[in-house]
């Protein structure tokens, strides 16, 4: 499983909690920069299964239907991995 943490411009996400259990089960990538271009956001997130949003800076709501389709089904629509 691949997890993306967005907009951690203070570089604190991995210090604010114990991620040990997560690191055993997933590959975590932290992005410190901000992307405002919806196409760039989609390209960045395509390889990830989980997206954690640190701030409200990334325009996820502004992605149109085509962009959302590129990211795959809504998490509630995905089959749970066990």
C-alpha positions as CSV (number, residue, x, y, z in Angstrom):
1,X,0.0,0.0,0.0
2,X,1.2,3.5,-0.8
3,X,0.2,6.5,1.3
4,X,0.7,10.2,0.3
5,X,0.8,12.9,2.9
6,X,0.1,16.3,1.2
7,X,1.1,19.8,2.1
8,X,3.3,19.0,5.1
9,X,5.2,22.3,4.5
10,X,6.4,22.3,8.1
11,X,7.7,18.8,7.8
12,X,6.0,17.6,11.0
13,X,3.5,14.9,10.0
14,X,5.8,12.0,10.8
15,X,6.8,13.6,14.1
16,X,3.2,14.1,15.4
17,X,2.3,10.5,15.8
18,X,3.8,7.0,16.1
19,X,3.8,5.7,12.5
20,X,5.5,2.4,13.3
21,X,2.5,0.2,12.6
22,X,1.8,2.1,9.3
23,X,5.5,1.8,8.2
24,X,5.3,-2.0,8.6
25,X,2.3,-2.2,6.2
26,X,2.8,0.7,3.8
27,X,5.2,3.0,2.0
28,X,4.6,6.6,3.1
29,X,5.6,9.6,1.0
30,X,5.5,13.1,2.4
31,X,5.1,16.1,0.1
32,X,6.3,19.4,1.5
33,X,5.4,21.4,-1.5
34,X,2.1,22.6,-2.8
35,X,0.5,22.0,-6.2
36,X,-2.3,24.2,-7.3
37,X,-2.6,22.8,-10.8
38,X,-5.3,20.0,-10.8
39,X,-3.5,18.1,-13.6
40,X,-0.3,18.1,-11.5
41,X,-2.2,16.9,-8.4
42,X,-3.7,14.0,-10.4
43,X,-0.3,13.0,-11.8
44,X,1.2,13.1,-8.3
45,X,-1.5,11.1,-6.6
46,X,-2.0,8.4,-9.3
47,X,0.3,5.8,-7.7
48,X,-1.1,6.2,-4.2
49,X,-3.8,4.1,-2.5
50,X,-4.4,6.6,0.4
51,X,-4.1,10.3,0.6
52,X,-3.7,12.2,3.8
53,X,-4.3,15.9,3.7
54,X,-2.4,18.0,6.2
55,X,-3.8,21.4,5.1
56,X,-6.6,22.6,3.0
57,X,-4.2,24.0,0.4
58,X,-4.4,21.3,-2.2
59,X,-7.5,21.9,-4.4
60,X,-9.1,18.5,-4.2
61,X,-12.6,19.9,-4.3
62,X,-11.8,21.8,-7.5
63,X,-10.9,18.6,-9.4
64,X,-13.5,18.1,-12.1
65,X,-15.2,14.8,-12.8
66,X,-12.5,13.8,-15.3
67,X,-9.8,14.3,-12.8
68,X,-11.6,12.4,-10.1
69,X,-12.0,9.5,-12.5
70,X,-8.3,9.6,-13.1
71,X,-7.7,9.1,-9.4
72,X,-10.0,6.0,-9.3
73,X,-13.1,5.2,-7.3
74,X,-14.1,7.1,-4.1
75,X,-12.6,5.3,-1.1
76,X,-16.0,4.1,0.1
77,X,-16.4,2.4,-3.3
78,X,-13.1,0.5,-3.1
79,X,-12.9,-3.0,-1.9
80,X,-11.3,-3.2,1.6
81,X,-7.8,-4.7,1.7
82,X,-7.2,-7.1,4.6
